[in-house]
Amino acid sequence: MRLHKLFLLLAFLLAAHVPVCSQAYRVLAMAEPGGHHIEYSKAAKVWLDSLAAKNNFAVDYISNTDPINDTYLASYQLIIQLDYVPYAWKPAAAAAFEKYIQEGKGGWIGFHHATLLGEFDGYKIWPWFADFMGGIRYKNYIPGFASATVRVEDRKHPVMAGVPASFLVQKEEWYSYDKSPRPNVHVIASVDESTYSPDSKVKMGDHPVIWSNPKMKAKNVYIFMGHSPVLFESVVYKTMFKNAIFWAVKK
């Protein structure tokens, strides 16, 4: 009798064109296949997959830009650069990404390596991406790592829901840039360089670490913190990451 009812239910769903199982949306996550950030990316994947399973969305992972073009990106409502640099992209991929962001075809969340802007590994700076990130160029970093306090500037931003006014980041490289992106972006949070522990001479004064570019149609947010897997032990960090996903996919 139970099997009979199950078959009837499946027949009804098929006749009504109701999918038996479907995801609410698809996310494309970009992460480098190796290097210093691989442990962060591994931890991020475990956390992301768990979040996706609980919230009915799917995540696909790529480690290079070879497959990216307009058609490929049309399948995704959100792009996450977990730790993926803004250079060495295939020309078709770069063009498709620019169109995706400028026309608001989906959302974008970038972490850490997304602001490694300059001349690296023989590749020139990507001017469009540099403008997207506020017209900045990477200058220096704290190689020995430091803990620091991040101060939230826009507590009303959806990414900051449930996040305290300030919070400690236990371990990070803290990039510095040739200038603050503040004049060209909406700053959501900044790091208090006076709280570096141990202290460092690598400082830039006004130092935003979370921001969004409102000039783009795509909902977008850059979160600098993203080097160490220890970040996924932080409730605050996971809250921001989750908030960013749910905010960025909504049009």
C-alpha positions in Angstrom: 0.0 0.0 0.0 2.8 2.4 0.9 4.6 1.7 -2.4 1.3 2.3 -4.3 0.9 5.7 -2.6 4.5 6.6 -3.4 4.1 5.8 -7.1 0.9 7.9 -7.1 2.8 10.8 -5.6 5.7 10.6 -8.0 3.2 10.4 -10.9 1.5 13.5 -9.7 4.7 15.4 -9.3 5.8 14.5 -12.8 2.5 15.3 -14.3 2.5 18.7 -12.5 6.1 19.3 -13.6 7.2 19.7 -10.0 10.8 18.8 -9.5 11.3 16.0 -6.9 14.6 17.6 -5.8 16.1 20.9 -6.8 18.5 23.5 -5.4 17.4 27.1 -4.7 20.5 28.5 -6.5 24.0 27.5 -7.7 27.2 29.0 -6.4 30.6 29.0 -8.2 33.6 28.9 -5.8 37.1 29.6 -7.1 40.1 28.4 -5.2 43.7 27.8 -6.1 44.8 24.2 -6.1 47.8 24.7 -3.9 50.1 27.2 -2.3 50.0 28.9 1.2 46.2 29.2 1.2 45.2 25.7 0.5 44.4 24.9 4.1 42.0 27.8 4.3 40.3 26.7 1.0 40.0 23.1 2.4 38.3 24.4 5.6 36.1 26.7 3.5 34.9 23.8 1.3 33.9 21.7 4.3 32.0 24.6 5.8 30.4 25.7 2.5 29.2 22.2 1.6 27.6 21.9 5.0 25.9 25.2 4.7 24.7 24.4 1.2 23.2 21.1 2.3 21.3 22.7 5.1 20.0 25.6 3.0 19.2 23.8 -0.3 21.8 25.4 -2.6 24.6 23.8 -4.7 28.3 24.7 -4.8 30.7 23.9 -7.7 34.4 24.3 -7.3 37.0 25.3 -9.9 40.8 25.8 -9.6 41.4 27.7 -12.9 39.4 30.0 -15.2 39.5 27.7 -18.3 35.8 26.9 -18.3 34.6 30.4 -17.7 32.6 32.3 -20.4 29.2 34.0 -20.6 27.3 30.7 -21.0 29.1 29.0 -18.1 28.5 31.9 -15.7 24.8 32.0 -16.7 24.3 28.9 -14.5 25.4 30.6 -11.3 23.7 33.2 -9.1 26.8 33.8 -7.1 30.6 33.7 -7.6 32.9 33.3 -4.6 36.6 33.9 -4.9 37.7 31.9 -1.9 41.3 32.6 -2.5 41.8 33.2 -6.2 44.1 35.9 -7.6 43.0 38.6 -10.0 45.6 37.8 -12.6 46.4 35.0 -15.2 42.7 34.7 -16.1 42.0 33.6 -19.6 40.8 36.6 -21.7 37.3 35.0 -22.3 37.0 34.4 -18.6 38.0 38.0 -17.6 35.5 39.5 -20.2 32.7 37.2 -19.0 33.4 38.1 -15.3 33.4 41.8 -16.0 30.0 41.5 -17.9 28.6 39.4 -15.0 29.5 42.0 -12.4 28.7 45.2 -14.5 25.3 43.9 -15.6 24.4 42.3 -12.3 23.8 38.8 -13.6 24.7 37.5 -10.1 26.4 38.3 -6.9 30.1 38.2 -5.9 32.0 37.7 -2.7 35.8 38.0 -2.7 38.2 37.0 0.0 41.9 37.8 0.7 43.8 37.1 -2.5 41.2 39.0 -4.6 43.1 42.2 -3.8 46.5 40.9 -4.8 46.6 43.5 -7.5 49.9 44.4 -9.2 52.5 42.7 -11.4 52.8 39.1 -10.2 54.3 36.0 -11.9 54.9 37.9 -15.1 51.3 39.1 -15.4 50.3 42.8 -15.6 47.7 44.3 -13.3 44.1 43.8 -14.4 42.9 47.5 -14.6 39.2 46.7 -14.5 39.5 44.5 -11.4 41.7 47.1 -9.7 39.0 49.7 -10.2 36.4 47.2 -9.0 38.3 47.0 -5.8 38.5 50.8 -5.4 41.5 51.7 -7.5 44.0 50.1 -5.3 47.3 48.3 -5.8 48.8 45.8 -3.4 51.9 47.2 -1.6 53.0 45.0 1.3 51.8 42.5 4.0 52.7 41.2 7.4 54.5 37.9 6.6 54.8 36.9 10.3 51.1 37.3 10.8 49.3 39.4 13.5 46.1 39.4 15.5 44.1 42.6 15.3 40.7 44.1 16.1 38.3 44.9 13.2 35.9 47.8 13.8 32.5 47.7 12.0 31.7 51.0 10.4 28.3 50.1 8.8 26.4 48.1 11.3 23.3 48.3 9.3 24.8 46.5 6.3 23.2 43.0 5.9 26.6 41.3 5.9 27.0 42.6 9.5 23.8 41.2 10.9 24.5 39.6 14.2 28.1 40.8 14.2 29.4 42.8 17.2 30.7 46.4 16.8 34.3 45.1 16.9 35.8 41.6 16.8 39.2 40.0 17.1 40.9 38.3 14.2 43.4 35.8 15.6 45.8 35.4 12.7 46.1 37.3 9.4 48.7 38.7 7.0 47.0 42.1 6.7 47.7 43.4 3.3 48.5 47.1 2.8 47.8 49.0 -0.4 49.2 52.0 -2.2 46.1 54.0 -0.9 42.9 53.5 0.9 40.0 52.4 -1.4 37.6 54.4 0.7 36.9 57.3 -1.8 35.8 54.7 -4.4 33.9 52.1 -2.3 31.5 51.7 0.5 33.5 50.8 3.6 31.8 48.3 5.9 34.7 47.6 8.4 38.3 48.5 8.9 41.2 47.1 10.9 42.5 49.1 13.9 46.3 49.0 13.1 47.1 50.1 16.7 45.9 46.6 17.9 48.3 44.6 15.8 49.9 41.9 18.0 52.8 41.7 17.6 53.1 45.2 16.4 54.2 45.8 12.8 55.7 48.7 10.7 53.5 47.6 7.8 50.7 50.1 8.2 48.7 52.3 5.9 46.6 54.5 8.3 43.0 54.3 7.0 42.8 50.6 6.4 39.4 49.2 5.2 39.2 45.4 5.2 35.5 44.8 4.3 33.8 46.9 1.6 31.4 46.9 -1.3 31.4 48.7 -4.7 28.0 50.3 -5.2 28.9 51.4 -8.7 28.4 47.8 -9.9 25.0 46.3 -10.6 26.0 43.0 -9.0 25.7 42.8 -5.2 29.3 42.5 -4.1 31.4 42.4 -1.0 35.1 42.0 -0.4 36.2 40.5 2.9 40.0 40.7 3.3 40.3 38.0 6.0 40.9 34.6 4.4 44.4 33.2 4.9 44.2 30.8 7.8 41.7 27.9 8.4 41.5 29.1 12.0 39.0 31.6 10.7 36.4 28.8 10.6 36.7 28.5 14.3 35.2 32.0 14.6 31.5 32.4 15.0 31.8 36.0 13.8 33.6 35.1 10.6 31.2 32.3 9.7 28.3 34.7 10.4 29.7 37.3 8.0 30.4 34.6 5.4 26.8 33.2 5.6 25.2 36.7 5.6 27.2 37.6 2.6 26.0 34.6 0.6 22.3 35.1 1.4 22.5 38.8 0.7 24.5 38.6 -2.5 22.2 36.0 -4.2 19.1 38.1 -3.7 18.3 40.5 -6.6 
